[in-house]
Amino acid sequence: MITIEEKFAKLGVDNAPGQEVRLKSVDAGLAGGPVPGVRVDFSHGDVNAFPPLPCTIDLFCEGFRLGAEQAYTEYRGKRSLCDALAQKLAAFTGAPVSADSELILTPGTQGALFLAMGANIVRGDKVAIVEPDYFANRKLVEFFEGELCPVPMNYFEAGEGAGLNLERLEETFRDGVKLFLFSTPNNPTGAVYSERELRAIAGLANKYGVKIICDELYARQIFDGRPYVHLRSLGLMDPENLMTIMGPSKTESASGFRLGAAFGSAAMISRMEKLQAVVSLRAAGYCQAVLGSWFSEPEEWMRQRVAAHQQIRDDLVGEFRRIPGCMVRPTEGGSYLFPRMPKLKVEMQDFVSALRIQANVTVTPGTEFGPYTDSFRINFSQDRQAAVDAVRRIAQMVERYRAE
């Protein structure tokens, strides 16, 4: 039987986005002086470099002025907002969404993820996750006392798509998996699942009766004109077995308002509402008003935002590829790179500490996403020149700690 200390030990937050301020700024016993440069925190995006739409604050203030009507919305979200959002989500993802029974607003997509997993996992349930994938996935499976069943994603070897090992996925499904969770674009690699992969996932889920949570947080930020397919648009799965999660935190830079949306299975939504009622009651009422701008942004604003991120991606990929022995796959969507470092004479956790202390650069160690002791993740939604300079400092640090 797991103890309460063991249960919460699995929810370590030291390497979570924004947590670098809690880390001790002391030398980890590593040699070498500072590599000067402006501080860059690659653990999350920079909303100063990429602010939300100017009208966002106006919408928030309108919600505030409405007072109690907006502050105390239904637990699933204010009905008028949900009605409008359901239509927008349906148009974007290519399948209908019922505001009545298939949509809930949550405190961020992190809240949606917690509720969706809490609504589906009981002690001992086998849950399949992808490696690498979002760091909270494995933590929440373990917190809800499910049994982790990792499925590797061979993202460097993939000719098309994310490179999910579909044979291994079927093995886990056959072995009694109840739930499968994955993100597309993938966090941390930025790989986008192909239609072939999604069709295979849906077919296996149908064959073995597996429920799916599909995290599409970065679905609006796809690069190089590549196609993006929503799993729900294929019409291959029983709608009661599929939940999709999205939110305006990333491409739209509304992360500070903590808003997310989960839509799909009516039965799952009903359970999620009951869980939300005892966790947070609702997504913050005044903040919900900000959703009025989501999917209503000027087309040129969104085009420029995606183009700006693609340019930063190209610049940083070029910088990483100048580091001898470093491997990096250009992200296909989202704001992440997951470079693989050459052999170093220190452990990755120590190298990450050295970057923070000596080079003023914060990254997320690869061990947060699975058994990746030679990689780290960066979120390149940053000031372009600051990001380039930071990666150049990373290159200097690699040479400082490169194995003989």
N, C-alpha and C positions, 0 to 999 in steps of 0.2 A: 504494500500500500504506500503510495507516494505521500510524503509529508507536505505541509503547507509551505515550508521553506523551500523544498525541492520544486514544488509547483511554480512558485514565483521566481525562483532562480532561473527558470527557463525563459523568463520574460526580460532578460537583461536589456537595458536601454542605453548603455554607454556609447554604442556606435550608431544610435538612431539619429536621423536628421535633426540638426539644431542642438544636439547634446554636447557638442565639443566644449561649450563654455563650462561644463561640469567636470571636464577632464583636467587632471593636474598638469600644469605647465612646468613640469620638471624634466630634466634630461633623463632618458630611460637607460642611462649608462652607456650611451653610444657616443663614439668619438665624433669630433667635427664641429666647427663653428657654424654660425647662421649663414643661410643663403638668402640675402636680402630680397624683399619684394612685398607688395601689397597683399594683405591677407585675402585668401580665396577659400571659401567653404564649399567644396564640391559635394557635400553630403545632401544638399538640397538646392533648389533653384533660387535665383536672386530676383525678387520682385521689384527691386530698385532698378535693375537693368531691364526687366520686362514687366512693367506695371499692368494692372488690370485696366479694362476700359474706363475712361474718365467718368462715364455715367454710373459706374458701380456705386460710388459713394452717394450719388443722388438717389438711387434706388433704395439703398440702405436707410437713408434719412426719411424717405417716404414711408418705409416700413415702420420706422421709429415713431413717426407722427401719427400713424394709425393706432398706436397704443395697444390696448388689450386685444383688439381684433387680430393683430399680427403677432403679439407676444405669446398668446395662448392658442396656437393653431391645433388642429387635429393631430394626433400622434404621428400619423403618416405624412403630414404636411398640409399646408393650407390648400383647400380644395381648388380654388381658382388657379393657383400656381400649378398644382398637379395636373389639372385638366389641360392647361397650355403645354406643360412640359411633356406629358404623355404623347401629344401629337408630334412634338419636335423629335422626341426619341424614336418614335415609330418611323418617322420620315428618314431619320439618319441611319437607323439600323435595319430598315427594310422589313419590319414585321410589326403588326399592331401591338399597342400597349393600352391596357385598360386602366384609366386613372382610378376607377372604383376598386379594383381588386389586385392589380399587378404592379403597383408602384409605391415605393416608400422613400421619403427624404430622410437623410441621416446626417449625423455630425461628421462630415467628411467621408471620403471613400473608405478610410480606415474604420469608421463606425459601421459602414455598410458591410465591410468584410467581417468584422466581429459578429454582427447580427446574423449574417448569412451562415457563418460557420457554427455559431451557437444554435441556430435553428435546425441544423442538420447532423450534428455530431453528438453521440452519447458515448460513455466510457466503453472503450474496447473496439469502437468502429474503426475499420481500416480506411484510411484516407490517402489517396494518391496525390502527390505534389510533384512539380517539376524541379529539377536541379540543373542550372540555377534558376531561381525565381524569387519573388518578393520576400524579404527577410521575415516579415511577420507571419507568413503562411505556416511555416513549420512551428513557430512559437505558439500560435493559436491552436494548431492541431494538438500539440502536447498539453496546452493549458486545459483544453476540453477533454483531455485524457483519451484522445484517439490514438490509433497506431499509425505511425508514418510509413508510407510506402513510396520512397523516392523513385522517380523515373528520369533518367538522364536526357539532356538535350545536347546533342553534339553540334553546337552552334558554329564552331570553326570549320567543321567538315561538311556542313549542309550546303548542297548545291542550290537548293531552293527551299524557302521557308525557314522554320526555326530549327529543324534538325531533331525533332522529338523522336525518341526511340519507340516507334509504334509497336514493335514486337514486345518490348519490355512493358509497355502500357497494357497490352492485352494480357500479359502474364499476371500483372497486378490485379486487373479487373477479374480475371478468372479465379484469382485467389481470394475473392470475396470483398473487394473494395466497394464501399458504399458511396463515396464522394470523390470527385476529381476537381482539383483547383488549379487554374493556370492563368497567366496574363499574356495578352497580345495587344500591342507590342510587349515583348518580354521585358521585365525589370529583373535583372540589371543589363542585359545584353542589347536590348533594342531590336531583337529579331522579331519579325512579323510572321505569324503562322500562315501558310499557304492554304488555298481552298482545298487542295488535296489532303493536307493534314487535318483540317477541320472536318472534312467529310469522314475521314477515317476515325477521328475522335467520336463524332456523333454516332457512327455505325457501331463502334465498340460499346458506347454508352447504352445504346438501344439493346444490343445483344445481351449485355450483362446486367441491365437494370441499374446503371450507375447515374447518380445525380451529378450535375456539373455547375460550378461557379466560374464564370468567365469574367476576368478583370480586364476591362477595356479603357482604362483611365487615359491612355495616350492615343486613343483611336483617331483623334482629330489632327494629329501631328505626324503625318506620314511623308517620307522623303522620296525624291527621285521619280515622282509620278507613279510609284508602284501601286498595284491594286491592293485594296484592303477588303477583306470579307468578314462580315459579322456572322458568327456561328448561328445566331438566331434567325438570320435572313435565309438560311438554307432550307428551313422548314423540315429538317430531318429528325428532330427530336420531339418527344412528348413535351409540350410546354411546361408541364408540371415537374419536369426533371431539370429545368435549366433556369439559372439566375445570372443576369448580366449586371455588372457594376460599372458606373461611370461617375464623373464629377468635373466641376470647373476649376479644380485646384492647379492644374499643370499648365497646359497650353494657354489657358485663359487667365492664369495668375491670380485666381481668387482663393488661394490657399488659406489666407488669414480669416476667411469667413467660415471655414470648416463646414463645407457642404458636399454631400454626396447623394447619389440616387442608385437604388437597386430596383430592378424591374424584371418580371418574369413570373415564375410559378406563384399562383394565388395562394396555395397552401403554405409555401415558404414565407411569403409576404405576411400572412396572418401570424405565423409564429414569430417573425422578426418584429412585428408591431408589439406583440406581448413582451418580448425581451427589451425592446427600446423603452417601453413604458416603465420598466423598473431600473433602467440604466440612466437615461437622460430625458425621458418623457418624449422629446421631439428634437429635431434639428432646431438650433436656435432661431426663435421666431422672427426677430428683426432681420437676421441674416438671410432667411429664406427669400426675402424680397429681392435679393441680388440675383436670384435665378431668372428674373425677368429678362436679363440680357443674354443668358446662356442660349446658344444656337441662334441668337439674333444679332450677332456682331456684324459690322460692315464686312462685306466679302473681301475688300482690299486690305482691311486691318488683319484679318486672319491669314490671308495669303502672305503678307509681309512678315508676320510673326513666324510662320513656318519656314519661309525662305531664310530669315535671319538665323534660325536655329540650324538649318542645313549648312549654312556657311560656317558657323562655329564648329559644327561637327567635322566638316572637311578640313578646317584648319588644325583641329586637335588631332585628328587621325594622322595628318601629315607629320605633326610633331612627334607623336608616339612612334611612328614608323621610322623616324630618324634614330631612335634608340636601338642600338645593336642588340638583337636577341629578343626584342619586345614584339608581341603579337597583338593585333587589335582588329576586330571585325567592325566595319562601319555600321553604326546603328541604322536600322531601316525605318524606325519610328520612335518617337519619344525623345528624351533628353539624356540618355545614359550611354556611357562607354564602359566596357569591362575588360580593360587591357590585361594581358598576361605578361608578367615581368620575367626578365632573364633570371638565372639563379643568383640569389643574393647571399651574403654571408651572415645575414640576420633573418629571424622569422618575420613573416609579413606583418604581424601585429606590432613588432618593434619598428619595422620600417614605416608603418603608418604613423606611429608615435613620432618618429624622427621627422617625417614630413611636416607634421603639425608644429612641432617644437622648433625645428631648425630652419624649415623652408616656408613656414606660415601658410601651409596648404593642408586642408582637411579633406580626406577621402574616406570611403567606407570599405573596410577590409572584406575580401572575398569570402571569408569564413562565415559572414552573416548570411550568405546565400547558398551554402552547402560546403562540401569539402574542397574549397578553392584556396589553397594556401599560397598560390603564386599570383593572385589577381586582386584587384580592388576596383570599386565602382566610383565613377564620377558623374555628377549631374552637370552637364555643360550649358544649362540655361543661366548664363553668366554674362557679365560684360565681356565682349569678345577679346579685347586686348589683354584684359586682366587674366582671362582663362588661358590664352596662349602663353603669357609670361609664366603663369603658374605651372603649366606642363613643362616648360623649359627648365624650371627649377626642379621639377620631379626628375627630369633627365639628368640634371647634375647630381641629384641625390642617388640615383641608380648607379652612376659611376662611382660615387663615394662608397657605396655598400655592395658593389658587384663582387661576386665570389671570385677568388683568385683563379 
